[in-house]
Amino acid sequence: MKTKPRLVVTRRLPPAVEARLERDYDAVLNADDRQIDADELVRLAAGARGLLVAPTERVDAGAIERLPGSVRIIATYSVGFDHVDAAAARSRGIAVTNTPDVLTEATADIALLCLLGAARRALEGDRLLREGRWRRWTPTELLGAELAGKRLGIFGMGRIGQAVAKRARGFGLSLLYHDQRGLAAAEAQGARYVARPEELLAQSDFLSLHAPATPATHHFLNAARIDLLPAGAIVVNTARGTLVDDEALIDALRRRRVAAAGLDVFENEPRIHPGYLELSNVFLLPHLGSATVETRDAMGFRALDNLDAFFAGRVPPDWVNR
């Protein structure tokens, strides 16, 4: 009987994913869903041939250097893989894979939820009701921003940016985008390409961030760039928390230079900047972009497809450090 590859799984995953894991692998599961640090990960990896990690684990060069030689692949349960030092893994002959393509629709839905929640002051309305302060309808209460006829700037026009543009067209928004290059008309979803990000910001009544986390995009939205936005603009971030300079955005929200923000991701999450919690004009979500049953299952199955291919001697479809 063929021995199943031993696999360390750092987070509790959806039941359908764990069922497949236990069927096909000698899986070391995290039933309590506790946080696993680098020391424990290295210890658990003894005798393992692969790791299935999540963005909550930082598998840096130091951790990779300490992994036992038996580990040949690290599959991350995410599209982004900036929490895994792919170059360090490659130097040790360890493959790294991710899960692209499967969370586009769910994340685009959350981006529109953040946009609408911020524009229509959903947090304030919810609090008004829950705290028993709503007495009657009035013509001037909680006036927000209408979407139709406004300009939505999309920074990063990959799959999720394109899906956001497709949805936004239905709200009557005028669309423009910046990416490293212009896209074919079918991909652009009717959005106009803007070559310089500064030009995009200056024309964005709503700004939605969809770029990856790289050194070039770190704190992209800083004080200087916020000042380029039209007065009263609304900012949405469902990409990576590091794209935003928190101090700068919080200051702009306090001064109402930025009217509102809808945020699903944060730098140093879950330890988000406390300044956001003091503001009523920020619609906050706890990184729910991919949080549907269908998408979280699909992410797990995509990670397992990569692992299955690797251990069968095939090239994993999502090998990012080859």
N, C-alpha and C positions, 0 to 999 in steps of 0.2 A: 504494500500500500504506500502510495506516495505521501511523503511528509509535507504537511501544510507549512508554508512560510510563516515564521513568527513575526508579528506586526504589533508595534506599540501604538495605541490610539490615545491621544492626549486629552480629548474631550468626550463627553457623552454625546452621541449622535442620534439622529432620529431612529425610531425602532426598526424601520424597514432597512436602513443602512446597516445597523448593528446586526440584524439577522443575517444579512449577506456576508458581513465580516466574519461572523462566527461559523458560517457554513463553509467558507472558502479559506480561512486563515486560522492560525493559532494566534488569536487576537488577545492582547492584553488591553482590556477596556478600562475606562475610568468611570465606574458606576456612580461614584459620588460627585462627579463633575468638578472635582477640586482643581485648583490652580497647580500646575506642575512646573517647578522651576528647572533650570538647566541641570543642576546637580541630580535631581530625581530623574530627569529625562535620560541622562547618561547612564544612571544606575539601571533603569528599566530596560534600556537598550541592549543590555548584555545578552548576547545570543540572538538578538532580533535581526532580521534581514531588511526591515523597513520601518519607517515612522509615518504615521498619519497625524499631522499636526494641524493647528488652527492659528488664526492671526493673534490669538492671546498668548502664544508661546514665541519668545524671541530666540530663534536658533541662530545665534551669531557665530562668528568665526571661532571664538573660544570654545563654544559648545560643540561645534562640528569637529574641531581638532581632538576633542576628548571622546568622541563617539567610538565604540568598538569597531574593529575592521569588518565585522559581520554586516553592518548597515550599508546597504547599497543604494537605497532610494529614500527620499523624503517627499511624500505627497502632502501638499497643503490643501486644506478644505477652504479654499478661497480663490478668488481671481488674482488679487494682489499677492505678491510673494516677497515684499520688501522686509518682512519679518524673518526671512530665511536668507542667510548669506550664500547666494547661489554660486558665487565665484569660489568661495572657500570650499563649498561642497564639491564643485567640479575638480578642484585641485586634489581632492581625496578620492576622486572617481565615484562620487555619489550623485545620482540623478536627482533633480528637483522637478516636480510637476505641479500644475495648478488646475483650476476648474473654470476655464473661460466659457462663454456662450450661454450658460444655463441660468444666470441670474439677471439677465438684461431686463426682462419685462417687469419682474418684481421690483427691481431698484428704480426703474423709470416711474413706476406707479408711486413709489415713496417720494421721489423728487417732486411729482405733481402734488402729492399730499402736503409736503413741506411748503411748496410755493403757495398753495391755496390756504393752508393753515396760517402762514405768515401774513398773506395779503388780506385775509378776511378776519384777522384777529381772533382766531379760534380759541387760543389759550385763554384770553381775557373773557370771552363769552362763556366758556366752560366754567371758569372760576366764579363768574357772576352768578350762575345758576347753583353751583354746588355750595356756595357760601350764603345762599338765601338772600342775595342783595338785589335780585331783579324784581322790580315792582310793576312795571308796565312797559309796553313798547313806546319808544319815543323816536321822533324823526332824526335825532342827531346822535343816537347812541352807537358806539363802536363802529364808526364809519371806517371802512377799509378801502382797499384799492381794487378797482375793477381790472380784469385782465384784457378784455377785448380792446383792440386798437393799440395796446402797449407793445414795447419791444422787449423780447427775451433774448439775452445774449447767452450762448452756450460755450463755455470754455472747456474744450475737449470734446471732439465729435467722433468718438469711437462708437461702439455698438450701443452703449447706454445713452450717450448724447443724442444719437440718431433716434432712439426710441422715445426719448423725451421730446424731441422736435416733432415727431409724428403725433404724439398726444397733444402737444401744445397747439398745434394747428387747429384742433377742434375747439379751442377756447378763443380763437380769433386773434392770437398773438402774432406780431410780426417777428420773424425769426432771423437771427444772425449768429455766426459762430466763428471761433478761431480754433485752428489746429495746426499741426506742422505743415499741412498742405491742404489745398482745396479738394473737395470730394466730387465725384460724379453726381450729376443732378439727381439720380435715383436715390443715392445715399444721403444727400443733403436734405431731403424732405422739405424742399422749398425754402431752406435757410440760405442766407447770403453769406458768402465767405468774407471774412475780414482778416487781412494779412497780419496786422499788428495787434497784440492783446490790448494795448492802450486805446486803440480806436474802438475795439469791442466794448470796453468798459464805458467809454464816453457815450455810447449809444444804447446802453442797457438799462431800461427801467427795471427789469428783473435780470439778475445774473445767476446762472446755475452752473456749478462747478462739477466737471466730470473728467478731470485729468488724473493721471496716475501720480503716485508719490515718488518724486525723483529729486535730486539736488536742485534741479532747475525750477521745480514747482514749489519748493519749500517756502512757506509763507508768501506765496504768490500774491494773495490778497492782503497787502500791507497798508499802512496809513497813506502812503503816496498814491497807491492805486485806488484806494477807496475814495480819495479826493477827486478822482477822474469820473466817478459815477455821477449820473444826474442826481440832483438833490431829491431825497426821499426814495431812493432806489431800494429794492428788496433783494436780499442775498440768500441763495439756497446752496447748501453743500451736502451732497450724498456720496461724495467720492472718497476723499481722505482728509482727516482732520488737519494734517500738516500743511494743507494748502492755504490755511487761514492763519494770520497773525491774530491770536485771540485778543490781546490787549488793544490792538488797533480797531478791531471790529466792535468790541464791547464799548470802547470810547465813542465810536461813531453811532452806535445804537443809543447810548445814553443821551447824546446830543441831538438825536433824531436826524443826524446827517444821513444815516441809513434808517429808513422808516421801520424796517423789520427784517428778521432773518428766520429761515427755516433750516434747522441743522439736525442731521442724523448721524454725523461722525464728528469726532473730536480728537484733538491732539492729546496724547497721554490718557486716552480713555481706558478705564471708566472714571478716571480722576479728572473730570472736566473742570474747566476754569470756573471758580465759584461766582465770578462776575455775571455769567449767563443766568444763574439761578435768581439773581436779584432783579432781572429785567422782565417786564410783562410783554415786551414786543419781540420775544424770541420764542418760536415754536420748536420745541425740543423732542427728539425721539432717541431711544437708546440703541442706535445702530440696527435698525429694523429693515434695512434695504432688501435683504434677501429672505426675510422671515415669513415665508409661506411654506406650507407643507410640501407643495409641489417643488418649489425651488430648493429647499434644504435637502429633500430626498435626491433631487437631480444632482446637486453638488456632491453628495456622498457617492452616488453611483458613478459620477465622472471621475472622482478620485480613485475609486475602485477599478474602473476601466483602465486607468493608467497603471495601477499596481498589477492588475491581471496581465496586461500586455508585457510589462517589464519582466515579471517572473516566468512568463511563457517564452521569453527570449525575443520578443518583438519590441519595436520602438514605441514607447508610450506616445499617444497623440499630443499630449500637452507638456512635453519635455522642454523646460524653459532654459536650461543651462547646458545644453548639449554642445 
